Amino acid sequence: MRPIDGRGVPRVNEIRFEHVWKMFEGNAVVSDLNLGIRQGEFLVLVGPSGCGKTTSLRMLAGLERPSHGRIWMGDHDVTDVPTGQRDISMVFQSYALYPNMNVYKNLAFGPKVRKEPRATLQQRIHEVADMLGIRHLLDRSPAALSGGQRQRVALGRALIREPQVFLMDEPLSNLDAALRVQMRAELIRLHQRLENTTTVYVTHDQVEALTMGDRVAVLKDGVLLQVDTANDLYEHPESVFVGEFIGSPRMNVVPGTLEVTGDNIFVECLGLRSDLSHELAGRLVASASNGPVLVGIRPHDLHIKGESSNEGPVMPVIIDICEHTGTEIFATVETGGMKLIARLPRSPTPQAGESIEVAFNRDRLHLFDVTSHESLLQREAQREHITIATSEPVEEVEVLKS
């Protein structure tokens, strides 16, 4: 029997996309999507414009129907279930507030349309307003609110429904940088307070994705490439695209050559030849052989010589451009006609045109197949604990990584 929540509504234990396709005029915008979302999880769909993330969210909401495949909420097939019967709430990028109603009436509009009991409506509105810190704004019109306040009201309209699934479509993209950081923290706290509520969040901003999601799903051209925790996406990208998309500044990817001679494994790139560290050599896939590869080096792992205990060969470079972030400096450097991004110390301040020597960390190289662009490194067997919000005593979900 499906578990029942306090309102007598069956709980959604898990959301599943099973072989879901969405076609527009013969073009696949979502291709064979298979994705499971756990109850109480904060899952982020991230990718560049046109990758299918918003279309996937709209199919989950019932605003679009899949061309093929099924969508499940618990043990209930909701593929053809109308939006109003899915027990979801959605927050849009554009706020979607009624300009002729004050904040109180905006919050009350949905329950009134659904003809919900009015006896407890005022109490619910005040509870949601207190949760979001907008109770003092209830008499104001949307025109008298700041961007952040409007976004809180939009969240309140979704929360007043007390949904089991909370859908957010780039809700912070209209806010300035400082307010986005503040609202990210507020959304994380809000999710932790919403017992048993599953949140699916869409963004093109990988920083938002990494800081907010229990897990992050990366899409490209309608294809789901990888679903993982933020740390595993960064440490173990399964493709060149994920490696470049996740992390800022983006990963340096350069052509190289893999050489396997007996027990020794070497990689040659940027005019340098280095043996693979013991840890990386042990993770190399069995199918890897001598020949061309793509070598990924994150800017944080390309630094002034002497900073790492397991450095590769020293490489002379010329500084082209320096970008100061406050806490560190990232420099575009040139060597052998190729431009790379390296992390440099703040002092002494590097100068454009200066010649310096850098080295990469041998333990933190990434190797990809030159044709498929898939990773040539296996992930270590490990168990990672993901804490998921729940009304029951907090429990950790063990995810086996292989």
Order of alpha helices (4+ residues) and beta strands (2+ residues): beta-beta-beta-alpha-beta-beta-beta-alpha-alpha-alpha-beta-alpha-beta-alpha-beta-beta-alpha-alpha-beta-beta-beta-alpha-beta-beta-beta-beta-beta-beta-beta-beta-beta
